Amino acid sequence: MKFKTLATAIAAATVSTATLAGGSAMADGHMGAPEFKITGDVTVGYFRDSAGDSYFGGNGSEVIFNAEQKVGGITYFGSMTANVADSKPGLGGGDISTDDLYVGFKGAFGEVRMGDTDNGCDAVDTGWVVDDEFISHNSGGCAAGDQNNTTYKGSRGPVTYAIGYSPDVGINDGGAVAGEDVVSLGIVGKIGPAAVSLGHEIAGDDSNTVLGVSGNFGPVAVGIRASKFEDNDTDVGYTAQYSARGNKFYIGYGDVNDDANTLFLGYQRSIGSNTTFITEYVNTDMSGVDDQYAIALKHAF
């Protein structure tokens, strides 16, 4: 596959450049002090899911670990997010799961990440402009997923581009597409007041093409994303957000088909510098799917 060969070549060339630069730096003794940071948030609220089950407790809480060290002109880093879910009465106990778990390095050549991280399409995708927390739609976006990726991201002037490769590891092991390697590409730039992105994902004989457009007009941000997977219909997602004086009002609509269109609404209010009140609502046309809502309080640290 030509795209697979290209992705492998770019990754190999970048790793070789970084290794040489890093090795020279260590020989010269130009090594920065390691940095380690812990951030995250704790969220508790009242939630109702698409099956009609409701509960009060923790949801969406996370702890983020970030570490990095500069060696010469290269910065090496690692990051892991631990998602914490509270126990739900009658629905099972709580658990801790990992997300966005990756290592990488960056410098004048760009950035390389390996692990659970955005693929080449997601890394530069635009068109999603709302700060939703719990429930929304995913219409119009990249589809291959963020697991098991090696992604390179670089820029030239006002244009940012990315390419990613995800090997076939099987769907039960977190593979994006069962039985297929996935190559993903993306590019984003400015056209007048708007940011425009184009992404493409390839898995065997299948492919997904994504177009995104977003812009800001004072306190209002608007965005649209459209995706077409092979011979299927085009899925379109719309989002908009108004932000002012510690308030955020946002809305989104996912145009999938006549039976699965989704509307969501949300509001957030900042209370001090680290605490936020959040309420969100989602309605989906799909038969057998209940309306969802969330009312919660989040404290960041």
C-alpha positions in Angstrom: 0.0 0.0 0.0 1.6 3.3 -1.1 0.1 5.3 1.9 1.4 2.7 4.3 4.9 2.9 2.7 4.8 6.7 2.9 3.8 6.7 6.6 6.5 4.2 7.5 9.2 6.2 5.6 8.2 9.5 7.3 8.2 7.9 10.7 11.6 6.3 10.2 13.2 9.5 8.9 11.8 11.5 11.8 13.0 9.0 14.4 16.4 8.9 12.8 16.7 12.7 12.9 15.5 12.9 16.5 17.9 10.1 17.6 20.9 11.8 16.0 20.0 15.2 17.5 19.3 13.7 20.9 22.5 11.7 20.9 24.6 14.7 20.0 22.9 16.7 22.8 23.6 14.0 25.4 27.2 13.9 24.3 27.4 17.7 24.7 25.6 17.6 28.1 22.7 19.8 27.0 20.0 18.1 29.0 17.2 19.9 30.7 15.6 19.1 34.0 12.7 16.6 33.8 9.2 18.1 34.4 6.2 16.3 35.9 2.7 17.6 36.2 -0.6 16.2 37.6 -3.9 17.8 36.6 -7.5 16.7 36.3 -10.9 17.2 37.6 -13.6 15.7 39.9 -17.2 15.7 38.6 -20.3 14.6 40.5 -23.9 15.0 39.2 -27.2 13.5 38.2 -27.2 11.6 34.9 -29.6 9.7 32.6 -28.3 7.5 29.8 -29.8 6.4 26.5 -31.2 3.3 28.0 -33.3 5.3 30.5 -31.2 4.5 33.5 -30.5 7.4 35.9 -28.2 7.7 38.8 -26.5 10.3 41.0 -22.7 10.1 41.5 -19.3 10.7 39.9 -18.9 10.7 36.1 -16.3 12.1 33.8 -13.7 12.6 36.5 -10.0 12.2 35.4 -6.4 12.5 36.5 -3.8 13.5 33.9 -0.1 12.7 34.3 2.3 14.6 32.0 6.1 14.3 32.0 8.7 15.7 29.7 12.5 16.4 29.4 14.4 18.5 26.8 17.6 17.0 25.4 19.3 19.4 23.1 16.7 20.5 20.6 14.4 17.6 21.2 11.7 17.4 23.9 10.7 13.8 24.9 7.4 13.4 26.7 4.8 11.0 27.9 1.2 11.4 29.0 -1.5 9.3 30.5 -5.1 10.1 31.4 -6.9 7.9 34.0 -10.7 8.1 33.8 -12.5 7.5 37.1 -16.2 6.3 37.1 -18.2 6.1 40.3 -20.3 3.1 41.2 -23.9 3.3 39.9 -26.7 1.9 42.1 -28.0 -1.3 40.4 -25.7 -0.8 37.5 -22.4 -2.1 38.8 -19.3 -0.8 40.5 -17.0 2.0 39.6 -13.8 1.5 37.6 -10.6 3.3 36.4 -9.7 3.1 32.8 -6.8 4.7 30.8 -7.2 7.1 27.9 -4.8 9.2 25.8 -1.8 7.1 26.8 1.2 8.0 24.6 4.9 8.8 24.4 6.6 11.0 21.9 9.1 13.7 21.0 9.0 17.1 19.3 11.3 19.7 17.9 11.8 22.0 14.9 10.9 19.0 12.7 7.4 18.7 14.2 5.9 16.2 16.7 5.6 12.4 16.8 3.3 10.6 19.2 2.9 6.8 19.7 0.1 5.1 21.5 -3.5 6.0 22.4 -3.6 9.4 20.6 -5.2 11.2 17.7 -4.7 9.7 14.3 -3.6 11.8 11.3 -7.2 12.9 10.5 -8.2 13.7 14.1 -4.9 15.6 14.8 -5.9 18.5 12.6 -9.7 18.1 12.3 -11.7 21.3 12.8 -15.4 22.1 12.8 -16.2 21.0 16.4 -16.4 24.3 18.4 -18.3 23.4 21.6 -16.9 22.5 25.0 -19.3 19.6 25.7 -18.5 17.4 28.7 -20.8 14.4 28.7 -23.2 13.9 25.9 -23.3 15.1 22.3 -23.2 13.7 18.8 -20.3 12.5 16.7 -21.7 13.1 13.2 -19.3 14.2 10.4 -16.0 13.4 12.1 -13.0 11.1 11.6 -14.0 7.5 12.2 -10.9 5.3 12.6 -10.3 5.9 16.3 -7.4 7.0 18.4 -5.9 3.7 19.6 -2.6 2.2 18.6 -1.5 5.1 16.5 1.8 6.5 15.4 1.2 10.1 14.3 3.5 12.7 12.9 2.3 16.4 12.9 4.1 19.3 11.3 3.5 22.7 9.9 4.6 25.0 7.1 3.6 28.6 7.5 -0.2 28.8 8.1 -0.7 25.1 7.2 -0.6 22.2 9.6 -0.5 18.6 8.4 -0.5 15.2 10.0 -0.1 11.5 8.9 -0.8 8.5 11.1 -0.5 4.7 10.9 -2.3 2.1 13.0 -1.4 -1.5 12.6 -4.0 -4.3 12.5 -4.1 -5.6 16.1 -7.6 -7.1 16.0 -10.8 -5.5 17.1 -10.7 -7.2 20.5 -7.3 -5.7 21.2 -8.4 -2.2 20.5 -8.0 -2.1 16.7 -9.7 0.7 14.9 -10.9 -1.5 12.0 -10.8 -5.3 12.5 -8.4 -7.1 10.2 -7.0 -3.9 8.6 -4.1 -1.5 8.9 -5.3 2.1 9.0 -3.5 5.0 7.4 -4.8 8.5 8.1 -4.0 11.9 6.6 -5.0 15.5 7.5 -4.3 19.1 6.7 -5.7 22.4 8.1 -5.2 26.0 7.2 -6.9 29.4 7.2 -9.1 30.7 4.4 -10.1 34.3 5.3 -11.7 34.2 8.8 -12.3 30.5 8.7 -10.2 27.4 9.5 -10.7 24.6 7.0 -9.5 21.0 7.4 -9.5 18.0 5.1 -8.9 14.5 6.3 -8.8 11.0 4.8 -8.7 7.6 6.4 -7.9 4.3 4.6 -8.5 0.8 5.9 -8.0 -1.8 3.3 -10.5 -1.2 0.5 -12.5 1.2 2.7 -12.0 4.9 3.1 -13.5 7.9 4.9 -13.2 11.5 3.8 -13.8 14.4 6.3 -14.2 18.1 5.6 -14.4 20.6 8.5 -14.9 24.4 8.7 -15.0 26.6 11.7 -14.9 30.3 12.6 -15.2 32.8 15.4 -17.3 35.9 15.3 -16.8 37.8 18.6 -18.2 35.6 21.4 -19.8 33.2 18.9 -18.0 30.2 17.4 -19.6 28.1 14.7 -18.5 24.9 13.0 -19.5 22.2 10.5 -18.0 18.8 9.8 -19.0 16.4 7.0 -17.8 12.9 6.4 -18.4 10.3 3.7 -17.5 6.7 4.2 -17.2 4.9 0.9 -20.7 4.5 -0.8 -22.7 5.6 2.3 -24.6 8.8 2.7 -22.7 11.9 3.8 -23.0 12.5 7.6 -23.0 16.2 8.7 -22.5 17.6 12.2 -23.2 21.3 13.2 -22.0 23.0 16.4 -22.2 26.5 17.8 -21.2 28.1 21.1 -21.6 31.5 22.7 -19.1 32.4 25.5 -19.2 35.5 27.6 -18.8 36.5 31.3 -18.2 33.0 32.6 -21.2 31.6 30.7 -21.2 29.1 27.8 -24.3 28.2 25.8 -23.8 25.6 23.1 -25.9 23.6 20.6 -25.2 20.8 18.1 -27.1 18.9 15.5 -26.0 15.6 13.9 -27.6 14.9 10.5 -27.0 11.2 10.0 -30.3 9.9 8.5 -34.0 10.2 9.2 -33.9 7.7 12.0 -30.7 8.8 13.9 -30.5 12.6 13.9 -29.3 14.0 17.2 -29.9 17.4 18.8 -28.0 18.4 21.9 -28.0 21.5 24.1 -25.7 22.6 26.9 -24.9 25.3 29.4 -21.9 25.9 31.6 -21.3 28.6 34.3 -17.9 29.2 35.9 -18.0 29.5 39.7 -14.6 31.0 40.6 -11.5 29.9 38.7 -11.7 26.1 39.0 -15.4 25.1 39.5 -18.0 24.8 36.8 -21.8 24.1 36.8 -22.8 22.0 33.8 -26.1 20.9 32.3 -26.6 19.1 29.0 -29.5 17.5 27.1 -29.6 15.2 24.1 -32.5 14.0 21.9 -32.0 11.3 19.3 -34.6 10.2 16.7 -33.5 6.6 16.8 -36.2 4.2 18.0 -35.7 2.8 21.5 -33.2 5.4 22.5 -34.3 7.6 25.4 -33.4 11.3 25.9 -30.3 11.9 27.9 -29.4 14.6 30.3 -26.7 15.6 32.8 -26.6 18.1 35.7 -23.3 18.2 37.4 -20.6 20.2 39.2 -17.0 19.9 38.2 -13.9 21.1 40.1 -10.5 21.2 38.3 -7.1 20.9 39.9 
